[in-house]
Amino acid sequence: MADVSVTKDWYLTYIKHRDIMENKLKDIKDEGEKVIVNYKDKSLTAIIMPSINGIDTLFSELDKGGEVTLVTLNTKKNLKAVIGSWEKLVHHPKFKIIFANPYTHEKWIVYPYTHNRISQKPEKGLKTLFETVEEVQKV
């Protein structure tokens, strides 16, 4: 299993850097494989799942209706898991997935709800996005 701490450390650095200009970040609560990010105007929950072994654990957070981010490694296995659960994921407008390669500091992001509304063939688009970032080999 991939190291959660590597993925989490990358994500924490990412959100802190994103906030440099806006300066809206209030605090971050580290709850193991879950990170709560509080901004001045909103909160979001990030689920750190370097290797997606079952996406069902994500649905308890999605069902709460808040803003949820899944942070995972950019691997073919994870892409396949997302595609396999695509029809369940597209019903959550405030949900996004970050596929990251923390070793090259690259990522791609998809909002399943939005992607599904604009794409006739979401699988093809997801595979194209996947190819824009080097696949993580250290899993």
C-alpha positions as CSV (number, residue, x, y, z in Angstrom):
1,M,0.0,0.0,0.0
2,A,1.2,3.5,-0.8
3,D,2.4,5.7,2.0
4,V,-0.4,8.0,3.1
5,S,2.0,10.5,4.6
6,V,3.7,11.2,1.2
7,T,0.3,11.9,-0.4
8,K,-0.9,13.9,2.5
9,D,2.3,16.0,2.8
10,W,2.0,16.8,-0.9
11,Y,-1.6,17.8,-0.5
12,L,-1.0,20.0,2.5
13,T,1.8,21.8,0.6
14,Y,-0.5,22.2,-2.4
15,I,-3.3,23.8,-0.5
16,K,-1.0,26.1,1.4
17,H,0.6,27.3,-1.8
18,R,-2.8,27.8,-3.5
19,D,-3.7,30.1,-0.6
20,I,-0.7,32.4,-0.8
21,M,-2.5,35.1,-2.8
22,E,-6.0,34.8,-1.3
23,N,-4.9,34.3,2.3
24,K,-8.3,32.7,3.3
25,L,-6.9,29.6,5.0
26,K,-7.9,29.6,8.7
27,D,-6.7,26.1,9.8
28,I,-6.1,22.5,8.9
29,K,-7.2,19.6,11.0
30,D,-5.3,16.4,10.3
31,E,-7.4,13.4,11.1
32,G,-5.3,10.6,9.6
33,E,-6.6,9.7,6.2
34,K,-9.0,12.7,6.4
35,V,-8.0,16.4,6.4
36,I,-10.4,19.1,7.2
37,V,-9.5,22.5,5.6
38,N,-11.2,25.5,7.0
39,Y,-11.1,28.7,5.0
40,K,-12.7,32.1,6.0
41,D,-15.7,31.4,3.7
42,K,-16.0,27.6,3.5
43,S,-14.7,24.2,4.7
44,L,-13.8,21.2,2.8
45,T,-12.9,17.6,3.6
46,A,-10.1,15.9,1.8
47,I,-9.9,12.1,1.8
48,I,-6.3,10.9,1.4
49,M,-6.4,7.6,-0.5
50,P,-3.1,6.9,-2.2
51,S,-4.4,3.6,-3.5
52,I,-8.1,3.2,-4.1
53,N,-9.0,-0.2,-2.8
54,G,-12.7,0.6,-2.4
55,I,-14.4,3.8,-3.2
56,D,-17.4,3.1,-1.0
57,T,-15.7,4.6,2.1
58,L,-15.9,7.9,0.3
59,F,-19.6,7.9,0.0
60,S,-20.2,8.5,3.7
61,E,-18.5,11.9,3.3
62,L,-20.2,12.6,0.0
63,D,-23.6,12.0,1.5
64,K,-23.0,14.8,4.0
65,G,-23.3,17.2,1.1
66,G,-20.2,19.4,1.8
67,E,-17.3,20.0,-0.4
68,V,-15.2,16.8,-0.7
69,T,-11.9,16.2,-2.4
70,L,-10.4,12.8,-3.0
71,V,-6.6,12.9,-3.2
72,T,-5.1,9.9,-4.8
73,L,-1.9,8.9,-6.7
74,N,-1.8,9.0,-10.5
75,T,-1.8,5.3,-11.2
76,K,-3.7,3.2,-13.8
77,K,-5.2,1.2,-10.9
78,N,-6.7,4.3,-9.3
79,L,-7.9,5.6,-12.7
80,K,-9.6,2.2,-13.3
81,A,-11.2,2.4,-9.8
82,V,-12.7,5.8,-10.5
83,I,-13.9,4.8,-14.0
84,G,-15.5,1.7,-12.4
85,S,-17.4,3.9,-9.9
86,W,-18.0,6.8,-12.3
87,E,-21.8,6.5,-12.3
88,K,-22.0,6.8,-8.5
89,L,-19.5,9.8,-8.4
90,V,-21.2,12.0,-11.0
91,H,-24.1,12.9,-8.6
92,H,-22.1,15.1,-6.3
93,P,-21.5,18.6,-7.7
94,K,-19.1,19.6,-4.9
95,F,-16.8,16.6,-5.3
96,K,-13.4,16.7,-7.0
97,I,-10.6,14.2,-7.5
98,I,-7.0,15.1,-7.5
99,F,-4.7,12.6,-9.2
100,A,-1.2,13.5,-8.0
101,N,2.4,12.5,-8.5
102,P,4.0,13.9,-5.4
103,Y,7.5,12.8,-6.7
104,T,7.2,15.1,-9.8
105,H,5.0,17.7,-8.1
106,E,2.3,17.3,-10.8
107,K,-1.4,16.7,-10.7
108,W,-4.6,16.7,-12.6
109,I,-8.0,17.5,-11.3
110,V,-11.5,16.3,-12.3
111,Y,-14.9,17.2,-11.1
112,P,-17.0,14.1,-12.0
113,Y,-20.3,16.0,-12.0
114,T,-19.1,18.7,-14.4
115,H,-17.0,16.3,-16.5
116,N,-19.9,14.0,-17.0
117,R,-22.2,16.9,-18.2
118,I,-19.8,18.1,-20.9
119,S,-18.2,14.8,-22.1
120,Q,-19.9,12.3,-24.3
121,K,-17.2,9.7,-23.5
122,P,-15.9,10.4,-20.0
123,E,-13.6,7.4,-20.0
124,K,-11.7,8.7,-23.0
125,G,-11.3,12.2,-21.5
126,L,-10.2,10.7,-18.2
127,K,-7.5,8.6,-19.9
128,T,-6.3,11.7,-21.8
129,L,-6.0,13.7,-18.6
130,F,-4.3,10.8,-16.9
131,E,-1.6,10.8,-19.6
132,T,-0.8,14.5,-18.9
133,V,0.9,13.6,-15.6
134,E,3.6,11.0,-15.2
135,E,2.3,7.8,-13.6
136,V,3.4,7.1,-10.0
137,Q,5.6,4.0,-10.0
138,K,6.5,3.9,-6.3
139,V,3.2,2.3,-5.1
